[in-house]
Each structure stands twice: as C-alpha cells, then as structure tokens.
C-alpha cells in the first residue's frame, strides 16, 4: 500500500564502522505516523508534493463507515498470564519477542480483538451478538504467543494465552 509518513531523521553510518560494514555505508530512515512494526522494510520513498499528490475531493465509498469495535474481556487466570508476559517483555527474558513492543502486549491484543480478527466469512456467518455465534472458539498469534478467544453476546472473551511452543505441543483433535 501507499502511506504518507513523516521523516523524523536520517542516520548515515560510516562505511568503515562495524554497524556500517556495507562498502557504501548504510542509511537508516526514522519514520513516524506509519502503521508498521519495527524492522518492516520500506521499499520506496518519494517526497510528498502538495501540488501534485494532494487529492482534496478524494472519497472512499466502500470504507465510509467506521470499523465496529467490540468489548474484550478475560478472567483472573488470563490476567495473571498477561502480567507474566508483560514482566517477561520488560525484563528481556528469552521469551521476549522483538515483534511485540515492550509492555504493549495487552493493548495490542485488545486492539486486535476489538476489531474482530476473524475471516470475513466467519464474521458474516457468526456475527457477534447472535445466539448461533455464542461460544465459537478461535485463536490467533501475537508475536510469540497464541491467544485463544471465544465469541460472547457482548464481544470477545480471551480464554487462554500460551506460548507458540505450548500451542504446537498440545495434542490436536
């Protein structure tokens, strides 16, 4: 996709330094205002030219309605796991995942669940709030962890969080 971002700073590495072992050195662009995880490659950069890039009358007819957000809940055992994950991330223990920002696991999990991470056909077939949907169970990966949840009348309820190793070792069926 195409995104407009703010270029905060440019860092030029000396070709002779250990970090800049590339013959011509390296250039690091520090961007903000973009929806990327740290380390995501940016393939092309072009300057924003207001006289040619601005489209004042632009309209997106197929995405005009705001995204529906659903409440996300969990019980005490999941809360304890969340606290343990946050502690691990803060301490940088071996289970720390570089893809999950330190101390933001809880917010990331809630934000992903609130907008319904299920496939579109699952959302249509089993809408939140419908009796047929109640108790349907799903899961998704957030960094190093598998988050298991179910549909409830009022939103989504997290039933368990486990490491991906635990998930892969669990008997299937």
C-alpha positions as CSV (number, residue, x, y, z in Angstrom):
1,X,0.0,0.0,0.0
2,X,0.9,3.6,-0.2
3,X,1.3,5.7,3.0
4,X,2.2,9.2,3.8
5,X,4.8,9.3,6.6
6,X,6.9,11.8,8.5
7,X,10.6,11.6,8.0
8,X,12.0,12.3,11.5
9,X,15.7,11.9,10.9
10,X,18.3,10.3,8.7
11,X,21.3,8.4,10.1
12,X,24.2,7.8,7.9
13,X,26.6,5.1,9.0
14,X,30.3,5.3,8.3
15,X,31.3,2.6,5.8
16,X,34.2,1.7,8.0
17,X,32.2,1.1,11.2
18,X,31.2,-2.3,12.4
19,X,27.5,-1.4,12.0
20,X,28.1,0.0,8.5
21,X,30.1,-2.9,7.1
22,X,28.4,-2.4,3.7
23,X,31.0,-0.8,1.3
24,X,29.0,2.3,0.9
25,X,27.8,2.5,4.5
26,X,24.1,2.3,5.4
27,X,21.3,4.8,5.7
28,X,18.7,4.5,8.4
29,X,15.4,6.4,8.0
30,X,13.5,7.1,11.1
31,X,9.8,7.5,10.3
32,X,6.7,8.3,12.3
33,X,3.0,8.3,11.5
34,X,3.1,5.0,9.8
35,X,1.4,1.7,10.7
36,X,4.4,-0.6,10.7
37,X,6.2,-2.9,13.1
38,X,9.9,-2.0,13.8
39,X,12.1,-3.5,11.2
40,X,9.4,-3.7,8.4
41,X,11.1,-2.9,5.2
42,X,10.2,0.3,3.4
43,X,10.6,-0.3,-0.3
44,X,10.3,3.1,-1.9
45,X,10.4,6.7,-0.6
46,X,9.2,9.6,-2.6
47,X,8.7,13.2,-1.4
48,X,5.2,14.5,-0.8
49,X,4.4,17.2,-3.3
50,X,1.2,19.0,-2.2
51,X,0.6,20.5,-5.7
52,X,0.5,17.0,-7.3
53,X,-0.1,14.5,-4.5
54,X,-3.0,16.2,-2.8
55,X,-6.4,15.0,-3.8
56,X,-8.8,17.3,-1.9
57,X,-12.0,15.6,-3.3
58,X,-10.9,12.1,-2.7
59,X,-13.5,9.8,-1.3
60,X,-13.6,6.1,-0.3
61,X,-17.1,5.0,-0.9
62,X,-16.5,1.3,0.1
63,X,-14.9,2.2,3.5
64,X,-17.0,5.1,4.7
65,X,-18.4,3.5,7.8
66,X,-16.2,3.4,10.9
67,X,-14.8,0.0,11.9
68,X,-17.0,-1.6,14.6
69,X,-15.2,-2.2,17.9
70,X,-16.2,-5.0,20.3
71,X,-15.6,-5.2,24.0
72,X,-12.8,-7.6,25.0
73,X,-12.8,-9.4,28.4
74,X,-10.9,-12.1,30.3
75,X,-10.9,-13.7,33.7
76,X,-8.3,-13.8,36.5
77,X,-6.2,-16.7,35.1
78,X,-5.7,-14.9,31.8
79,X,-4.9,-11.7,33.7
80,X,-2.1,-13.5,35.6
81,X,-0.7,-14.7,32.2
82,X,-0.9,-11.2,30.9
83,X,1.1,-9.9,33.9
84,X,3.7,-12.6,33.4
85,X,4.0,-11.8,29.7
86,X,4.5,-8.1,30.4
87,X,7.1,-8.9,33.0
88,X,9.0,-11.2,30.6
89,X,8.9,-8.5,27.9
90,X,10.1,-5.8,30.3
91,X,12.9,-8.0,31.6
92,X,14.0,-9.1,28.1
93,X,13.8,-12.8,29.1
94,X,14.3,-15.5,26.4
95,X,10.6,-15.5,25.5
96,X,10.8,-11.8,24.7
97,X,9.6,-11.3,21.1
98,X,11.2,-8.5,19.1
99,X,8.0,-8.1,17.1
100,X,5.9,-7.1,20.2
101,X,6.8,-3.7,21.7
102,X,7.8,-3.9,25.4
103,X,4.8,-3.6,27.7
104,X,2.3,-3.2,24.9
105,X,1.2,-6.8,24.5
106,X,-2.0,-6.2,26.4
107,X,-3.0,-3.2,24.3
108,X,-2.0,-4.9,21.1
109,X,-4.1,-8.0,21.9
110,X,-7.1,-5.9,22.9
111,X,-6.9,-3.7,19.8
112,X,-6.7,-6.8,17.5
113,X,-9.6,-8.5,19.2
114,X,-11.8,-5.4,19.4
115,X,-11.9,-5.1,15.5
116,X,-12.7,-8.8,15.1
117,X,-9.6,-10.7,13.7
118,X,-11.7,-13.5,12.2
119,X,-12.0,-14.0,8.5
120,X,-14.8,-12.1,6.8
121,X,-16.8,-15.2,6.1
122,X,-16.6,-16.1,9.8
123,X,-17.7,-12.6,10.8
124,X,-20.7,-12.8,8.4
125,X,-21.7,-16.4,9.3
126,X,-21.2,-15.9,13.1
127,X,-21.7,-12.2,14.0
128,X,-21.1,-11.1,17.5
129,X,-24.3,-10.9,19.5
130,X,-26.1,-13.6,17.6
131,X,-27.1,-16.8,19.5
132,X,-25.6,-19.1,16.9
133,X,-22.2,-17.4,17.4
134,X,-22.0,-17.8,21.2
135,X,-19.2,-20.0,22.3
136,X,-17.5,-20.3,18.9
137,X,-13.7,-20.5,19.6
138,X,-10.9,-19.1,17.6
139,X,-7.2,-18.3,18.1
140,X,-4.5,-16.1,16.6
141,X,-0.8,-15.4,17.0
142,X,0.5,-12.2,18.6
143,X,4.3,-12.4,18.3
144,X,5.5,-15.4,20.4
145,X,2.0,-16.2,21.9
146,X,-1.2,-17.9,20.8
147,X,-4.3,-16.0,22.0
148,X,-7.4,-18.2,22.3
149,X,-10.8,-16.5,22.5
150,X,-14.5,-17.1,22.0
151,X,-17.5,-15.1,20.8
152,X,-19.8,-13.9,23.5
153,X,-23.0,-11.9,23.3
154,X,-21.3,-8.7,24.1
155,X,-17.9,-9.2,22.3
156,X,-14.9,-11.4,22.7
157,X,-13.6,-13.2,25.7
158,X,-10.0,-14.4,26.0
159,X,-10.0,-17.9,27.3
160,X,-6.2,-18.6,27.3
161,X,-2.8,-17.3,26.2
162,X,0.0,-19.8,25.6
163,X,3.4,-19.7,24.0
164,X,3.6,-20.9,20.4
165,X,5.7,-23.8,21.7
166,X,2.9,-24.8,24.1
167,X,0.4,-24.5,21.3
168,X,2.4,-26.6,18.9
169,X,3.0,-29.4,21.6
170,X,-0.7,-29.5,22.6
171,X,-2.5,-32.6,21.3
172,X,-4.7,-31.8,18.3
173,X,-8.2,-33.1,17.8
